[in-house]
Amino acid sequence: MNRKRALNISIASIVVLVSLFLIGKYTYVHEKHIEHGEVIKKESTDHHFYVFVQPEGEGEAIELLVEDEMTWNLVDEGEFYEVAYSWYGAKEPSIEEMKQIERE
C-alpha cells in the first residue's frame, strides 16, 4: 500500500510542477528594446495596425502591433526609432514606447 501511495504522490507532484511551469511560461511578460531601428513597412488589416522594424545590424524585421490608428499614422516609413515592446503567451508583440531618432 505504501508503494502505491508513494507512486500517486510522485505523479501528483509531477503534474502540479508541470502545470505551474506551463502557467508561468504563458503569463510571463517578455520585454525587448530596440535602440536604433528603421521602420521598413506599415500595414493595417481589419482595424489592426502593424509596423515592421528592422533593428540596425541585426537579422529580420520584427512585426509589431500598434495599439491605435492615431499613433500608427504618426509613424513614417524609412525613419529611425527607439522602440520598447512586450508580449506574453501567444499574443502579438505590441509597442509600449516609441521615440523618433534624429538622422545623423
C-alpha beads as a LAMMPS data file, in Angstrom:
LAMMPS data file: protein, C-alpha beads

104 atoms
103 bonds

1 atom types
1 bond types

-500.0 500.0 xlo xhi
-500.0 500.0 ylo yhi
-500.0 500.0 zlo zhi

Masses

1 110.0

Atoms # bond

1 1 1 0.000 0.000 0.000
2 1 1 2.868 2.386 0.786
3 1 1 4.357 1.845 -2.652
4 1 1 1.081 2.727 -4.369
5 1 1 0.699 5.844 -2.215
6 1 1 4.265 6.963 -2.988
7 1 1 3.610 6.478 -6.723
8 1 1 0.402 8.546 -6.522
9 1 1 2.182 11.334 -4.636
10 1 1 5.028 11.331 -7.184
11 1 1 2.623 11.528 -10.137
12 1 1 0.588 14.285 -8.464
13 1 1 3.763 16.258 -7.727
14 1 1 4.933 15.977 -11.327
15 1 1 1.523 17.087 -12.641
16 1 1 1.499 20.103 -10.296
17 1 1 5.055 21.132 -11.197
18 1 1 4.435 20.825 -14.954
19 1 1 1.188 22.810 -14.600
20 1 1 2.934 25.584 -12.673
21 1 1 5.727 25.711 -15.264
22 1 1 3.275 25.991 -18.178
23 1 1 1.140 28.628 -16.462
24 1 1 4.245 30.646 -15.575
25 1 1 5.616 30.422 -19.109
26 1 1 2.318 31.568 -20.625
27 1 1 1.776 34.501 -18.268
28 1 1 5.398 35.742 -18.224
29 1 1 5.663 39.155 -19.896
30 1 1 8.613 39.357 -22.287
31 1 1 10.076 42.825 -22.839
32 1 1 12.541 43.903 -25.519
33 1 1 14.122 47.187 -26.540
34 1 1 15.450 48.297 -29.933
35 1 1 17.777 51.276 -29.617
36 1 1 18.063 52.074 -33.314
37 1 1 15.566 50.508 -35.714
38 1 1 14.214 51.532 -39.114
39 1 1 10.515 51.240 -39.920
40 1 1 10.610 49.453 -43.266
41 1 1 6.875 48.847 -43.727
42 1 1 3.458 49.743 -42.292
43 1 1 0.318 47.598 -42.628
44 1 1 -3.277 47.775 -41.499
45 1 1 -5.816 44.941 -41.636
46 1 1 -9.286 44.934 -40.071
47 1 1 -8.546 47.694 -37.542
48 1 1 -5.203 46.129 -36.571
49 1 1 -2.167 48.327 -37.224
50 1 1 1.370 46.993 -37.640
51 1 1 4.846 48.382 -38.234
52 1 1 7.839 46.314 -39.306
53 1 1 11.005 47.467 -37.545
54 1 1 14.449 46.422 -38.785
55 1 1 16.947 46.613 -35.901
56 1 1 20.245 48.134 -37.021
57 1 1 22.908 45.477 -37.568
58 1 1 20.564 42.550 -36.846
59 1 1 18.611 39.931 -38.838
60 1 1 14.976 40.104 -39.872
61 1 1 12.439 42.857 -39.328
62 1 1 10.103 42.480 -36.351
63 1 1 6.344 42.824 -36.819
64 1 1 4.921 44.964 -34.003
65 1 1 1.304 45.787 -33.190
66 1 1 0.442 49.478 -32.772
67 1 1 -2.483 49.877 -30.365
68 1 1 -4.322 52.706 -32.136
69 1 1 -4.608 54.265 -35.587
70 1 1 -3.608 57.766 -34.465
71 1 1 -0.196 56.533 -33.291
72 1 1 0.198 54.386 -36.409
73 1 1 -0.438 57.477 -38.597
74 1 1 2.409 59.338 -36.850
75 1 1 4.985 56.652 -37.726
76 1 1 6.863 57.253 -41.001
77 1 1 8.372 54.525 -43.166
78 1 1 12.119 54.906 -43.638
79 1 1 12.581 56.778 -40.352
80 1 1 14.570 55.515 -37.366
81 1 1 13.015 54.924 -33.951
82 1 1 13.878 53.712 -30.475
83 1 1 11.240 51.099 -29.636
84 1 1 10.260 49.233 -26.476
85 1 1 7.797 46.370 -26.936
86 1 1 6.384 43.442 -24.997
87 1 1 4.310 40.282 -25.351
88 1 1 3.169 37.258 -23.378
89 1 1 1.919 33.798 -24.244
90 1 1 0.649 33.657 -27.815
91 1 1 -0.091 37.402 -28.017
92 1 1 1.494 39.525 -30.735
93 1 1 4.332 41.827 -29.672
94 1 1 2.913 45.309 -29.111
95 1 1 4.678 48.640 -28.827
96 1 1 4.921 50.099 -25.324
97 1 1 7.027 53.162 -26.199
98 1 1 8.381 54.602 -29.443
99 1 1 10.609 57.671 -29.974
100 1 1 11.844 59.005 -33.277
101 1 1 15.624 59.298 -33.579
102 1 1 17.177 62.198 -35.455
103 1 1 19.190 61.236 -38.538
104 1 1 22.901 61.731 -38.151

Bonds

1 1 1 2
2 1 2 3
3 1 3 4
4 1 4 5
5 1 5 6
6 1 6 7
7 1 7 8
8 1 8 9
9 1 9 10
10 1 10 11
11 1 11 12
12 1 12 13
13 1 13 14
14 1 14 15
15 1 15 16
16 1 16 17
17 1 17 18
18 1 18 19
19 1 19 20
20 1 20 21
21 1 21 22
22 1 22 23
23 1 23 24
24 1 24 25
25 1 25 26
26 1 26 27
27 1 27 28
28 1 28 29
29 1 29 30
30 1 30 31
31 1 31 32
32 1 32 33
33 1 33 34
34 1 34 35
35 1 35 36
36 1 36 37
37 1 37 38
38 1 38 39
39 1 39 40
40 1 40 41
41 1 41 42
42 1 42 43
43 1 43 44
44 1 44 45
45 1 45 46
46 1 46 47
47 1 47 48
48 1 48 49
49 1 49 50
50 1 50 51
51 1 51 52
52 1 52 53
53 1 53 54
54 1 54 55
55 1 55 56
56 1 56 57
57 1 57 58
58 1 58 59
59 1 59 60
60 1 60 61
61 1 61 62
62 1 62 63
63 1 63 64
64 1 64 65
65 1 65 66
66 1 66 67
67 1 67 68
68 1 68 69
69 1 69 70
70 1 70 71
71 1 71 72
72 1 72 73
73 1 73 74
74 1 74 75
75 1 75 76
76 1 76 77
77 1 77 78
78 1 78 79
79 1 79 80
80 1 80 81
81 1 81 82
82 1 82 83
83 1 83 84
84 1 84 85
85 1 85 86
86 1 86 87
87 1 87 88
88 1 88 89
89 1 89 90
90 1 90 91
91 1 91 92
92 1 92 93
93 1 93 94
94 1 94 95
95 1 95 96
96 1 96 97
97 1 97 98
98 1 98 99
99 1 99 100
100 1 100 101
101 1 101 102
102 1 102 103
103 1 103 104
